[in-house]
Amino acid sequence: MSRGKTQIGEPGRTGFERGRDALRRARGGDGFSLIELLVVCLIIGILAGIAIPLFLGDAAKASDASAKELARNAQTAVETLATQDDGSYASVSPAEINRVEPAIRIEPSKSDAYLASTAPAKADEWSLTVKATTGDELTISRGSDGSITRTCTSPVLKTGCAGGENSSW
């Protein structure tokens, strides 16, 4: 056995002495420096700064998706009303749409999208507006020529409609 090097099973050494020597070898400069830790914290901060706004945007998108679903269901209810009324849209109103499809909310709510209004319907055209929880207003309109238009207005967030205040969907 060579001098200066101890082995685990070396006689005459206590467990405490062997543990102390192992601790000294472990502390031998293999840890992280303060600069390295600061760089890691900086990288985590940058990633969080990128990710958090994306997650917040996803919540607004989910709210708008719920409102779009409600608007599409209301459109189907309007077409059902017209079928029952010999192709006329004159009877379209929030109450009538709710009668045909009770799942369509017509009372204002801060937690769910709701059918905010219908434009006065004529025999061959209609318009309905659904309000999302973010305040975005999604409108579906049918012109007298049968064309369907979908518009979005974002009076509160100003960015809820495809990144702007107004857009189509």
C-alpha positions in Angstrom: 0.0 0.0 0.0 1.3 3.4 -0.9 1.5 6.2 1.6 -0.8 9.3 1.2 -3.6 7.4 -0.3 -6.2 5.9 2.0 -8.5 3.1 1.0 -11.9 2.5 2.4 -11.0 -0.6 4.2 -7.7 0.7 5.6 -7.2 -0.4 9.1 -6.7 2.3 11.8 -9.1 4.8 10.2 -12.5 5.5 11.6 -15.6 5.9 9.6 -15.6 9.6 10.6 -12.2 10.1 9.1 -13.1 8.4 5.9 -16.3 10.4 5.6 -14.4 13.7 6.2 -11.9 12.8 3.4 -14.8 12.0 1.0 -16.5 15.3 1.8 -13.2 17.2 1.1 -12.9 15.4 -2.3 -16.5 16.2 -3.1 -16.0 20.0 -2.4 -13.0 20.2 -4.7 -14.4 22.9 -7.0 -17.0 20.8 -8.9 -19.9 23.1 -7.8 -21.5 25.9 -9.7 -20.1 29.5 -9.6 -22.3 32.5 -8.9 -22.0 33.6 -12.5 -23.3 30.3 -13.8 -26.3 30.4 -11.4 -27.1 34.0 -12.5 -27.0 33.0 -16.2 -29.4 30.1 -15.5 -31.7 32.4 -13.7 -31.5 34.9 -16.6 -32.4 32.2 -19.1 -35.3 31.0 -17.0 -36.6 34.6 -16.7 -36.4 35.1 -20.5 -38.2 31.9 -21.2 -40.9 32.8 -18.6 -41.2 36.3 -20.2 -41.9 34.6 -23.6 -44.2 31.8 -22.3 -46.5 33.7 -19.9 -48.0 36.1 -22.5 -48.6 33.2 -24.8 -50.6 31.4 -22.2 -52.6 34.5 -21.4 -53.4 34.8 -25.2 -54.5 31.2 -25.2 -57.2 32.0 -22.6 -58.6 34.8 -24.8 -58.5 32.5 -27.8 -60.4 29.8 -25.9 -63.1 32.4 -24.9 -63.5 33.4 -28.5 -63.7 29.8 -29.6 -66.5 29.3 -27.2 -68.3 32.3 -28.5 -67.8 31.1 -32.1 -69.3 27.8 -31.2 -72.3 29.5 -29.7 -72.7 31.8 -32.8 -72.6 28.7 -35.1 -75.2 26.9 -33.0 -77.4 30.0 -33.1 -77.0 30.1 -36.9 -78.2 26.5 -37.0 -81.2 27.5 -34.8 -82.0 30.5 -37.1 -82.0 28.1 -40.1 -84.3 25.8 -38.1 -86.7 28.7 -37.4 -86.7 29.6 -41.1 -87.5 26.0 -42.0 -90.5 26.0 -39.6 -91.6 29.4 -41.0 -91.6 28.4 -44.7 -88.2 29.9 -45.4 -88.9 33.3 -43.8 -86.5 34.8 -41.2 -89.0 37.4 -40.0 -89.5 35.6 -36.6 -85.8 35.5 -35.7 -85.2 36.9 -32.2 -83.1 35.9 -29.2 -86.2 34.4 -27.4 -87.1 32.4 -30.5 -83.6 31.1 -31.0 -83.5 30.1 -27.3 -86.9 28.4 -27.8 -85.5 26.3 -30.6 -82.2 25.6 -28.9 -82.4 26.0 -25.1 -78.6 25.5 -24.7 -78.1 29.0 -26.3 -77.6 31.4 -23.5 -79.4 34.8 -24.0 -78.9 36.3 -20.6 -75.8 38.5 -20.1 -73.0 36.6 -18.3 -69.5 37.3 -17.3 -68.6 33.6 -17.2 -70.1 32.3 -20.4 -70.6 33.6 -24.0 -74.1 34.6 -24.7 -76.3 35.7 -27.6 -76.3 39.5 -27.2 -78.6 40.5 -30.0 -80.3 39.9 -33.3 -80.8 42.6 -35.9 -84.3 43.1 -37.0 -84.9 40.2 -39.4 -86.4 40.5 -42.8 -88.0 37.7 -44.7 -84.7 36.8 -46.5 -81.9 38.1 -44.2 -80.8 38.1 -40.6 -77.9 39.0 -38.3 -76.9 37.8 -34.8 -74.2 38.9 -32.4 -72.6 36.8 -29.6 -70.6 38.3 -26.9 -67.5 36.5 -25.5 -66.4 36.7 -21.9 -63.5 38.9 -23.1 -65.9 41.4 -24.5 -65.3 40.5 -28.1 -68.5 40.6 -30.2 -68.8 38.0 -33.0 -71.5 38.6 -35.6 -72.9 36.3 -38.2 -75.1 37.8 -40.9 -77.0 36.4 -43.9 -77.6 38.7 -46.8 -80.6 38.6 -49.0 -78.5 36.9 -51.7 -77.7 34.1 -49.2 -74.1 35.1 -48.5 -72.9 34.6 -45.0 -70.4 37.0 -43.4 -68.7 36.6 -40.0 -67.1 39.6 -38.3 -65.4 40.2 -35.0 -65.2 43.4 -33.0 -62.9 43.8 -30.0 -64.1 46.9 -28.1 -62.4 45.9 -24.8 -59.1 44.2 -25.5 -58.6 45.9 -29.0 -56.6 42.8 -30.0 -59.0 39.9 -29.6 -59.9 39.6 -33.3 -56.9 38.0 -35.0 -54.6 40.5 -33.2 -56.6 43.6 -34.1 -59.8 45.5 -33.2 -61.8 44.3 -36.2 -61.6 41.2 -38.4 -63.6 38.4 -40.0 -63.6 34.8 -38.8 
